[in-house]
Amino acid sequence: MTEINVPVAPSGEQFELSFGSQQAVVVEVGGGMRTYTVDGRDVIDGYELDDLAPSGRGQVLVPWPNRIQDGSYEFDGRRHQLPLSEPEHGNAIHGLVRWAPWRVAEREPARVVMEHVVHPQPGYPFTLALEIEYGLGQVGLSVRTTATNVGTESCPYGCGQHPYLRLGSGTVDALELTAPGTRVLTHDERDLPAGSEPVDGTEFDFLAGRPIGATKLDNAFTRLERDEDGYARVRLRDPSDGAELTVWLDESLDHLMLYTGDDRPDVNRRSLAVEPMSCPPNAFRSGDSLVRLEPGESFSSSWGIAPW
C-alpha cells in the first residue's frame, strides 16, 4: 500500500505557483484554484487549507457549468439521467469533476498543468481527457482548459470556472463594476433560465461601469461586448484607493455568471463571483451554445485575471 502522510488536506495536494509578487495555489481535488494573491493582497476570495471548498470557490465546472433541469437531457436520441447534485432544487449542478482527483502533468515555478479523465458513468456515458494549464506572468494569471473526446461516440460539452474576486476589505457594494453582457438571463425559483432580456434600462446594466450598490447578482449574461483583441472583459475598481482588477474571456467563452452570494453566509457580498462559461445554464437541455465533440476532437478555452 502507498504510504500516505496524514493529515491530508480536504483539497488534496497543494501546488504553489510564484512569479514576482504573485502567488497562487492550485489543488489536487477538483483541479481548481485555492488562492491567488499579489503583494500579499487577495485577488480571489479563496479558502483555507483545512476547508472543504465552500460555495464552489475556484472550482472547475466540466462537462457543464451551472444547472441541468431534473438532471436529465437527451443527446443523439438517447435520454440520460444524472445524479441530482442540487437536491433542494432537483437539478444537476456544475459538472462532474469538482471533487475528483487530478494529477500533475507538467510543473514549473510559475506554471502547472493538471490532468483528469472523465470516464463513462451514469448520466454521462462518454470519455473526456481534460487538461488545465495555470500560469502566472507579466500580465497576471492565465487559465487554459482543453477537453478531448477520447471515446468512440460524440459527446456534449460545456465548461466554466468559479472564482470569487476580492478587492478591498469591505463588501462589493462600493466597488465599480464594468461588465460586458448586453443581455441578462432571467431565472425561475429553481435558478433555471426563464428567458432573456436586454440589460439596457435594467439594474443589470453595467456596460458603462457603475457601483454595484445594493444590486443582488445571481445572473448569467450573454451577447458579450468584446474589445478589438476579441476578449470580453469584466473590470472591478475600488474608488477608495483606485485599485483595479480585470477578468478577461476569450471568444470560446461567450457567457458570464455574476454572483454576489447574498444567500451564502461565507460570501454575503464580501466578494463577487465572476464565472466564465462556454454555455448558459441548462445548455444540455436547450442546446444553446452546447459544444458537440466528435471522437478525437478537442475544445479549448482561456480566461485570466490582470490584478492591477
C-alpha positions, 0 to 999 in steps of 0.5 A: 500500500502507498504510504500516505502522510496524514493529515491530508488536506480536504483539497488534496495536494497543494501546488504553489505557483510564484512569479514576482509578487504573485502567488497562487495555489492550485489543488489536487481535488477538483483541479481548481484554484485555492488562492491567488494573491499579489503583494500579499493582497487577495485577488480571489476570495479563496479558502483555507487549507483545512476547508472543504471548498465552500460555495464552489470557490475556484472550482472547475465546472466540466462537462457543464457549468451551472444547472441541468433541469431534473438532471436529465437531457437527451443527446443523439436520441438517447435520454440520460439521467444524472445524479441530482447534485442540487437536491433542494432544487432537483437539478444537476449542478456544475459538472462532474469533476469538482471533487475528483482527483487530478494529477500533475502533468507538467510543473514549473515555478510559475506554471502547472498543468493538471490532468483528469479523465472523465470516464463513462458513468451514469448520466454521462456515458462518454470519455473526456481527457481534460487538461488545465494549464495555470500560469502566472506572468507579466500580465497576471494569471492565465487559465487554459482548459482543453477537453478531448473526446477520447471515446468512440461516440460524440459527446456534449460539452460545456465548461466554466470556472468559479472564482470569487474576486476580492478587492478591498476589505469591505463588501462589493457594494462600493466597488465599480463594476464594468461588465460586458453582457448586453443581455441578462438571463432571467431565472425561475425559483429553481435558478433555471433560465426563464428567458432573456432580456436586454440589460439596457434600462435594467439594474443589470446594466453595467456596460458603462461601469457603475457601483454595484450598490445594493444590486443582488447578482445571481445572473448569467449574461450573454451577447458579450461586448468584446474589445478589438483583441476579441476578449470580453472583459469584466473590470472591478475598481475600488474608488477608495484607493483606485485599485483595479482588477480585470477578468478577461474571456476569450471568444470560446467563452461567450457567457458570464455568471455574476454572483454576489452570494447574498444567500451564502453566509461565507460570501454575503457580498464580501466578494463577487463571483465572476464565472466564465462559461462556454454555455448558459445554464441548462445548455444540455437541455436547450442546446444553446451554445452546447459544444458537440465533440466528435471522437478525437476532437478537442475544445479549448478555452482561456480566461485570466485575471490582470490584478492591477 
